Amino acid sequence: MFTHDPIVCGDSLSLMRQLPGGSYDAIITDPPYASGGLTTTERKASPARKYISRGRLPSFDFDTRDQRSHFMWSVMWMTEALRLTREGGWLMVCSDWRQLPTTSDALQAAGWTWRSLVTWDKTEACRPHQGMFRNQAEFVLVATRGSIGREQDRPRVFPAGVFRHYLKPGDKFHLTGKPVPLMAHLMEVLPPSSVILDPFAGSGTTIVAARQEGHTGHGIDVSPVHVQIARDRLANLAN
Ligand SMILES: C[S@@+](CC[C@H](N)C(=O)[O-])C[C@H]1O[C@@H](n2cnc3c(N)ncnc32)[C@H](O)[C@@H]1O
C-alpha cells in the first residue's frame, strides 16, 4: 500500500485491515479527540470553531463523536493497531485532559499494556482562564504490545517525561498540528530504522519526524486536503 507513496488517503480502520499483521515497530498517532467543549453541543461544533484557528488552516471531519461512540471507535482502531504491531512494539497516542480516561480505558480494552504518560507542556502562551488553571498540556499515552524486553536489550536513552515546547503558529500545518520535535522526542525509545504508522496523519508531522530520525514513516488520513499538505511537506523535506 505504501510502496509508491508514504501517505495514503482513506479511512484508517478500513485501510489498516488490509495491512499485514506485525509489520510495524510503532503506531504513533494523534487521532481526532472529539473533545473541545463542556456540553454536547459545543463538542459537536466543527474543529475550526472548537480549536483555536487563525483562519488559515482547513478544518477536518470525524471530531464530533459523543463519549460512548468515541470510546467504541477508539477500541476498534486500537485493536487493529495491536494486530499491526510486532511483539514488544509501541502505541503512542495523543490525548487532551478531557479524553485521557477514555483513551487509557480504550487502549487497555484493545489489549495494549499501558506503560507511561508523556506530557507536552505547551507553555504559558496557551489561552488563560480567569480564576482557573490554563489547559496548557496535552498528553501522549505510551503502551506496548506485551513485554518491552530485557533492560540490556533496550536503547541506552533516558528521555524526559515532560516535553516543554511552544509551537509557533507558523510551524503549524494543521488546525490541531503537533510539533515535529515532540514527535521526534517520542521516537527516542525506538530501535534504529524503525517502521512507524500514523493512521491519523493530518499534515504528516509524524512522518516528517520519522524521516528526520532515520525511521520509515507511513501515514493515513481521510481528508484529501490534509493528505496533499502532508505530501507537500515531505516533498519540501526532500529539497
Ligand atoms: C488531530 S488530527 C492529526 C494532526 C497531526 N498530528 C498533525 O500534526 O498534522 C487528526 C486527523 O485524523 C483524520 N481522521 C479523522 N478520522 C479519520 C479516519 N477515520 N481515518 C483516517 N483519518 C481520519 C482527520 O482528517 C485529521 O486530519
The ligand as a Gaussian input file, in Angstrom:
#p B3LYP/6-31G(d) Opt

LIG

0 1
 C       -5.703000      15.591000      15.231000
 S       -5.542000      15.465000      13.534000
 C       -3.856000      14.963000      13.274000
 C       -2.916000      16.143000      13.178000
 C       -1.462000      15.738000      13.007000
 N       -0.904000      15.221000      14.226000
 C       -0.609000      16.896000      12.539000
 O        0.337000      17.295000      13.218000
 O       -0.892000      17.428000      11.470000
 C       -6.464000      14.050000      13.204000
 C       -6.620000      13.702000      11.724000
 O       -7.349000      12.475000      11.632000
 C       -8.061000      12.484000      10.408000
 N       -9.114000      11.478000      10.509000
 C      -10.276000      11.547000      11.215000
 N      -10.972000      10.400000      11.074000
 C      -10.225000       9.589000      10.285000
 C      -10.410000       8.261000       9.784000
 N      -11.488000       7.552000      10.089000
 N       -9.434000       7.733000       9.003000
 C       -8.326000       8.453000       8.679000
 N       -8.113000       9.717000       9.123000
 C       -9.046000      10.275000       9.911000
 C       -8.535000      13.920000      10.248000
 O       -8.753000      14.223000       8.876000
 C       -7.366000      14.711000      10.874000
 O       -6.507000      15.220000       9.880000

